[in-house]
Amino acid sequence: MHHGRLLVDEPTELPEGAEVVLVAADASDVADDWSPELDAELVRRYREVESGTFETAEEVLAYLRAR
């Protein structure tokens, strides 16, 4: 956050003025063992959303929690 605005580390393809919903993660929801494999899985799933072939949030969370 900077002056009340969210800053992102990478460019997005959102149009100027787009509204987004942010959900703050509870610290207990964050994995202590973040790994390159987990990061790669998240990138793969992001690309699925971009292409229109994706799973629901509930399905993704269940998969990640089972890891």
N, C-alpha and C positions, 0 to 999 in steps of 0.2 A: 504494500500500500504506500502511496505517496500523495500527500495532500488529499486524502479521501478517495483516491482513485486506485484501482487495481492495475498493477503493472505486470505484464507477462514477459517471460524470458525469450520467447520466440515469436516471430510474426504469426498472425492469424489471418484467416481468409474471411473473417466476419466483416460485413459492410459497416461503414462508419455509422455510429449511432445505434447499432444493434444492441438489444437488451439481452442479457444473459442472467441466469439464476446461479448464484454461487452457494455452495453448501459447505460449511466449515466441518472438517472431519474431526471427530472426537479423537484425542490422542490414543485411545485404546484401539481405534480402528486402523492405525498406521502400523504396518509391518515393521518389526525390529530387524528383520533379516532381508532388507531390500537387496535385490541381486540384479545382475545384468539380464538374467533370464526373465525375471519378472518385468523389468523395464521393456524388454523386447516383446513380451506378451501384450503389454499395454499399448505399445506402438502398433502392433499387428491389429489389435482390436479397434484402435482409432482409425486405422485405414479401412477397416470393414465398415465403420459408420460413414466415412467419407464416400464409400462406394455404394452405400445403401444396403449392404448385407451385414446385419448386426444382430446381436442377441440383446435381450432386455437387461436392464441394470440388475435386476434380481438374479438373472442367470450368471452374469459376470461376477457379481459379488460372491455368489455361492461357489463358483469355480475358484476364485482367488482365495477364499477362506479355506477351501479344501486342500490347498497346496501346502 
